[in-house]
Amino acid sequence: MHSFEGLRPIITNHFYFDWLTKFPVKDVIAFQQRQDRDADLDNTSQFINATMNDVMSQKGLLWGISNKNDNRFIGVAGIANLNDETVTIYVNVVNMADNEELEIIKRMVQMKENYFADKPHSFMIKPLSDSLDKQINNLNA
């Protein structure tokens, strides 16, 4: 397997993806606090370090995501479990319109197909509306 360093930044119509180390830590902490009120500098730094260790060890890929219009940090997306038989496409973002979240998911599916086409995948998506779930199932069809 080759280095993952070239797999960033990723730019879509509405979003910018880059390694978590490229985003202000305070923005990542604020995002984490939406799910864990106890998130702080220490555990957020540990999360970022563990994530980048997984990237360097080629175990997983995880990018931070910002909105291109206002540069607001909106979440994370990636491909996990790269050493397993089935990889996991992971998206965890702030509440947004399904079409915007689907743009992120489709980009992750595209990355998976480009670099790990020989592996089946599963999804771990937050938030996941019923409508979005149906659209994701159509991606697998």
C-alpha positions as CSV (number, residue, x, y, z in Angstrom):
1,M,0.0,0.0,0.0
2,H,1.2,3.5,-0.7
3,S,1.3,6.6,1.5
4,F,-2.0,8.2,2.2
5,E,-0.4,11.7,2.3
6,G,-1.6,12.5,-1.2
7,L,-5.2,11.8,-0.3
8,R,-5.8,15.3,1.0
9,P,-7.2,17.9,0.6
10,I,-10.4,16.6,-1.0
11,I,-12.7,19.3,-2.4
12,T,-16.4,18.8,-3.4
13,N,-18.9,21.4,-4.6
14,H,-19.7,22.4,-1.0
15,F,-17.1,20.9,1.3
16,Y,-13.3,20.8,2.0
17,F,-11.8,17.7,3.5
18,D,-8.4,17.6,5.2
19,W,-6.5,15.8,8.0
20,L,-7.8,16.8,11.4
21,T,-4.4,18.4,12.2
22,K,-5.2,21.1,9.6
23,F,-8.2,22.4,11.6
24,P,-8.2,24.6,14.7
25,V,-8.4,22.3,17.7
26,K,-11.1,24.5,19.3
27,D,-13.3,23.8,16.3
28,V,-12.8,20.0,16.7
29,I,-13.5,20.3,20.4
30,A,-16.7,22.2,19.8
31,F,-17.8,19.5,17.4
32,Q,-17.0,16.8,19.8
33,Q,-18.9,18.6,22.6
34,R,-22.1,18.2,20.6
35,Q,-21.9,14.5,21.3
36,D,-19.8,14.4,24.5
37,R,-20.3,17.3,26.9
38,D,-17.0,16.3,28.6
39,A,-14.9,16.7,25.5
40,D,-11.9,18.9,26.2
41,L,-8.4,19.7,24.9
42,D,-6.9,16.6,26.3
43,N,-9.3,14.0,24.9
44,T,-9.7,15.8,21.6
45,S,-5.9,15.9,21.2
46,Q,-5.8,12.2,22.0
47,F,-8.5,11.6,19.4
48,I,-6.7,13.6,16.7
49,N,-3.4,11.8,17.5
50,A,-5.0,8.4,17.4
51,T,-6.7,9.3,14.1
52,M,-3.4,10.4,12.5
53,N,-1.7,7.3,13.9
54,D,-4.3,5.2,12.1
55,V,-3.6,7.1,8.9
56,M,0.1,6.7,9.1
57,S,-0.2,3.0,10.0
58,Q,-2.6,2.6,7.1
59,K,-5.4,1.3,9.3
60,G,-7.9,4.0,8.4
61,L,-8.5,7.3,6.8
62,L,-10.4,10.1,8.5
63,W,-10.7,13.7,7.3
64,G,-12.1,16.7,9.0
65,I,-14.7,18.6,6.9
66,S,-15.4,22.2,6.6
67,N,-18.1,24.1,4.7
68,K,-16.5,25.9,1.7
69,N,-18.8,28.9,2.0
70,D,-18.0,29.8,5.6
71,N,-15.0,27.5,6.5
72,R,-17.1,26.2,9.5
73,F,-15.9,22.8,10.8
74,I,-18.9,20.5,10.3
75,G,-17.6,17.0,11.1
76,V,-15.5,14.0,10.0
77,A,-15.7,11.4,7.3
78,G,-13.5,8.5,6.4
79,I,-12.9,4.9,5.6
80,A,-12.2,2.7,8.6
81,N,-11.1,-0.9,9.2
82,L,-8.8,-1.0,6.1
83,N,-7.1,-4.2,7.3
84,D,-10.4,-6.0,7.7
85,E,-12.3,-7.9,5.0
86,T,-15.0,-5.2,5.0
87,V,-14.2,-1.5,5.3
88,T,-16.5,1.0,7.0
89,I,-17.5,4.2,5.4
90,Y,-17.9,6.6,8.3
91,V,-19.6,10.0,8.3
92,N,-20.3,12.1,11.4
93,V,-21.5,15.6,10.8
94,V,-23.6,18.3,12.3
95,N,-27.3,18.3,11.3
96,M,-27.6,19.3,7.7
97,A,-29.8,18.8,4.7
98,D,-29.8,15.2,3.4
99,N,-28.5,16.3,0.0
100,E,-25.5,17.9,1.6
101,E,-24.8,14.9,3.7
102,L,-25.3,12.7,0.7
103,E,-22.6,14.7,-1.1
104,I,-20.1,13.8,1.6
105,I,-21.2,10.1,1.6
106,K,-20.9,9.8,-2.2
107,R,-17.4,11.3,-2.0
108,M,-16.4,8.7,0.6
109,V,-17.9,5.9,-1.5
110,Q,-15.9,7.2,-4.5
111,M,-12.7,7.2,-2.5
112,K,-13.4,3.6,-1.3
113,E,-14.1,2.5,-4.9
114,N,-10.9,4.2,-6.1
115,Y,-8.6,2.8,-3.5
116,F,-10.3,-0.3,-2.0
117,A,-12.5,-1.5,-4.7
118,D,-11.8,-5.2,-3.9
119,K,-13.4,-4.8,-0.4
120,P,-17.1,-4.7,0.4
121,H,-18.2,-1.9,2.7
122,S,-20.7,-1.0,5.4
123,F,-21.8,2.4,6.5
124,M,-21.7,4.2,9.9
125,I,-23.6,7.5,9.3
126,K,-24.6,10.2,11.9
127,P,-27.1,11.7,11.6
128,L,-29.1,9.2,9.5
129,S,-32.6,10.1,8.5
130,D,-34.9,7.5,6.9
131,S,-34.7,9.4,3.6
132,L,-31.0,9.4,3.6
133,D,-30.9,5.7,4.6
134,K,-32.9,4.9,1.5
135,Q,-30.6,6.9,-0.7
136,I,-27.6,5.2,0.7
137,N,-29.2,1.8,0.1
138,N,-29.6,2.9,-3.5
139,L,-25.8,3.5,-3.7
140,N,-25.3,-0.1,-2.8
141,A,-27.7,-1.4,-5.4
